[in-house]
């Protein structure tokens, strides 16, 4: 079954990328690229979680470096993990959601900060007494004046907000040498 899922995801990604060839409308090209990147992200996540299946928890120190490398390879981004995080075991579902958040914020950086050209994404995860804070920052032009994540209309931001809310976490966004997103997730996070 795993093989079929992986093959199907690869096929969808290839078809989306091929569909881009005859398109000249910039918005359509961006939508196809974003869709292909999301499918690639799901494929990566599926591969990682399948490899970890049977484990009740996943350690963030093992997951983040692999995700950063894969996202960088797929999106042609220079993804840097700073600093290395201390061991932080989390339920497999929370690990999947952290991967999805990171993937969506990387796609948003490619679309809005770099216009699908290469750039740098910095990722850090800091342990705090009540959980972990994941910070994702790009070095693009920053967020529009008055940007509020809850009012953003894009699919990626809505997905990120949904995951953060489901885990009882927090999300903040600001501009500091580029867009900066901070996601706080409780150590005892569980689907609500």
PEHUZI-V543651 format. One record per backbone hydrogen bond with DSSP energy under -1.0 kcal/mol. CO is the residue of the C=O (numbers start at 1). NH is the residue of the N-H. If there is no record, write none. Layout:
[[CO | NH] [CO | NH]]
//
This chain:
[[1 | 5] [2 | 6] [3 | 7] [4 | 8] [5 | 9] [6 | 10] [7 | 11] [8 | 12] [9 | 13] [10 | 14] [11 | 15] [12 | 16] [13 | 17] [14 | 18] [15 | 19] [18 | 21] [20 | 23] [25 | 29] [26 | 30] [27 | 31] [28 | 32] [29 | 33] [30 | 34] [31 | 35] [32 | 36] [33 | 37] [34 | 38] [35 | 39] [36 | 40] [37 | 41] [38 | 42] [39 | 43] [40 | 44] [41 | 45] [42 | 46] [43 | 47] [44 | 48] [45 | 49] [46 | 50] [47 | 51] [48 | 52] [52 | 55] [56 | 92] [58 | 90] [59 | 62] [59 | 63] [60 | 64] [63 | 67] [64 | 68] [65 | 69] [66 | 70] [67 | 71] [68 | 72] [69 | 73] [70 | 74] [71 | 75] [72 | 76] [72 | 77] [77 | 79] [78 | 121] [80 | 123] [88 | 60] [90 | 58] [91 | 95] [92 | 96] [93 | 97] [94 | 98] [95 | 99] [96 | 100] [97 | 101] [98 | 102] [99 | 103] [100 | 104] [101 | 105] [102 | 106] [103 | 107] [104 | 108] [105 | 109] [106 | 110] [107 | 111] [108 | 112] [109 | 113] [109 | 114] [110 | 116] [114 | 117] [119 | 78] [121 | 80] [122 | 137] [123 | 82] [124 | 135] [126 | 133] [128 | 131] [130 | 187] [131 | 128] [132 | 185] [133 | 126] [134 | 183] [135 | 124] [136 | 181] [137 | 122] [144 | 147] [148 | 151] [149 | 152] [154 | 158] [155 | 159] [156 | 160] [157 | 161] [158 | 162] [159 | 163] [160 | 164] [161 | 165] [162 | 166] [163 | 167] [164 | 169] [165 | 168] [166 | 192] [170 | 184] [172 | 182] [174 | 180] [178 | 176] [179 | 138] [180 | 174] [181 | 136] [182 | 172] [183 | 134] [184 | 170] [185 | 132] [186 | 189]]
//
